[in-house]
């Protein structure tokens, strides 16, 4: 839990009052944490999504297991769902509060980011394909706000990279 609190404080963006929600949630038993990876291509124009049977197209991710840190969970889920071993950027992309199923209470989700070339081979789970989507296009998801959030983060990363090349 300490790692989740530290990463929530470091996250580039906060949504849904997540930091205040986390402080309150720490005072009682809490639902499992969630972690995902916003995999953005090196041109900052595409995002890698997986087809979830209930949620539609979503970033690779899932539940943080007991005794596991959220960063480790994000890397594990990325490997399981896409076959990718990717280096996560040091600073989490976002922290948010959402319910991942209608019958679950809201929980904290940490979004990490990775920049990967689109030509890397993809693998993952048989019935949950991983596909590159243009960030300026829409995709079917129960979390429609993700596209704008991920696009804004990709734009920040692109701006940071262009400044670093000068």
C-alpha positions in Angstrom: 0.0 0.0 0.0 2.9 2.4 0.7 4.1 2.1 -2.9 0.5 2.9 -4.2 0.4 6.0 -2.0 3.8 7.1 -3.1 3.0 6.6 -6.8 -0.4 8.3 -6.4 1.4 11.3 -5.1 3.9 11.2 -8.0 1.3 10.7 -10.8 1.4 13.3 -13.6 -2.4 13.6 -13.6 -5.1 13.0 -11.0 -8.7 12.2 -11.8 -11.8 11.8 -9.7 -10.3 13.3 -6.6 -8.2 10.1 -6.4 -5.6 11.4 -3.9 -8.2 12.5 -1.3 -10.2 9.4 -2.0 -7.1 7.3 -1.2 -6.4 9.1 2.1 -10.0 8.4 3.2 -9.9 4.8 1.9 -6.8 4.0 3.9 -8.8 4.3 7.1 -10.9 1.2 6.3 -10.6 -2.1 4.4 -10.2 -1.3 0.8 -11.0 -3.1 -2.5 -8.0 -4.4 -4.4 -5.9 -1.8 -6.2 -5.8 -1.8 -10.0 -2.8 -1.0 -12.2 -2.6 -0.6 -16.0 -0.1 0.5 -18.6 -0.6 3.2 -21.3 1.6 1.8 -24.0 2.3 4.5 -26.5 4.3 4.1 -29.7 7.5 6.1 -30.3 5.7 8.5 -32.7 3.2 9.3 -29.9 0.3 8.6 -32.3 -0.8 5.1 -31.2 -1.8 3.3 -28.0 -1.9 -0.4 -27.4 -5.2 -1.7 -26.1 -6.6 -5.1 -25.3 -10.1 -6.3 -26.0 -11.7 -7.1 -22.7 -14.9 -9.2 -22.9 -17.0 -6.8 -20.8 -15.1 -3.5 -20.9 -14.3 -3.2 -24.6 -10.9 -1.8 -25.6 -8.8 -0.9 -22.6 -5.2 -0.5 -21.6 -3.6 -3.7 -20.4 -3.9 -4.0 -16.7 -5.7 -5.6 -13.8 -5.8 -6.2 -10.1 -2.8 -5.8 -7.8 -2.3 -9.1 -6.0 -1.7 -9.3 -2.3 1.9 -8.6 -1.5 2.5 -7.2 -5.0 3.3 -3.5 -5.7 1.3 -1.7 -8.3 4.3 -1.1 -10.6 5.1 -4.9 -10.5 1.4 -5.7 -11.2 1.3 -3.3 -14.2 4.4 -5.0 -15.7 3.0 -8.5 -15.0 -0.4 -7.6 -16.5 1.3 -6.1 -19.6 3.3 -9.3 -20.1 0.3 -11.5 -19.6 -2.0 -9.6 -21.8 0.3 -8.4 -24.7 3.5 -10.5 -24.4 5.5 -7.3 -24.0 8.4 -6.8 -21.6 8.5 -3.0 -21.5 10.3 -0.5 -19.2 7.7 1.7 -17.4 8.5 5.4 -17.3 9.6 6.4 -13.8 6.6 8.7 -13.0 3.1 7.2 -13.1 0.9 8.7 -15.8 -2.2 9.1 -13.7 -4.2 8.1 -10.7 -7.9 7.7 -10.8 -10.9 6.2 -8.9 -13.3 4.0 -10.8 -15.5 0.9 -10.6 -14.3 -1.9 -12.9 -17.6 -3.7 -12.6 -21.1 -2.6 -11.8 -21.2 -4.8 -8.7 -17.8 -3.6 -7.4 -17.2 -0.6 -5.3 -14.8 2.1 -6.7 -11.1 1.5 -6.2 -7.9 3.2 -6.9 -6.3 2.7 -10.3 -2.7 3.6 -11.1 -1.8 4.2 -14.8 1.8 3.7 -15.8 3.2 4.5 -19.2 5.7 2.9 -21.6 6.9 4.0 -25.0 7.3 1.0 -27.4 7.9 0.7 -31.1 4.8 -0.6 -32.9 6.8 -3.3 -34.8 7.5 -5.4 -31.7 5.7 -8.8 -31.8 2.6 -9.0 -29.7 1.3 -12.1 -27.8 -0.9 -12.3 -24.8 -4.1 -14.0 -24.0 -5.9 -16.0 -26.6 -9.4 -14.4 -26.4 -8.1 -10.9 -25.5 -6.3 -9.6 -28.5 -3.9 -6.6 -28.3 -4.2 -4.0 -31.1 -2.6 -0.6 -31.8 -5.2 2.2 -32.1 -4.6 5.7 -33.4 -5.0 8.2 -30.5 -7.0 10.5 -32.7 -9.6 7.8 -33.4 -12.2 6.5 -31.1 -12.6 3.0 -29.7 -15.4 1.1 -27.9 -14.8 1.1 -24.2 -16.8 1.5 -21.0 -14.2 4.1 -20.1 -14.6 6.7 -22.9 -12.7 9.3 -21.0 -9.5 7.2 -21.4 -8.9 8.3 -25.0 -8.5 12.0 -24.0 -6.5 11.2 -20.9 -4.1 9.0 -22.8 -3.9 11.4 -25.7 -3.0 14.3 -23.4 -0.3 12.2 -21.7 1.1 11.2 -25.1 1.2 14.9 -26.1 3.1 15.7 -22.9 5.6 12.9 -23.5 6.1 14.1 -27.1 6.7 17.6 -25.9 9.2 16.4 -23.3 11.0 14.4 -25.9 11.3 17.2 -28.4 12.6 19.5 -25.7 15.2 16.9 -24.8 16.5 16.7 -28.4 17.4 20.3 -28.7 
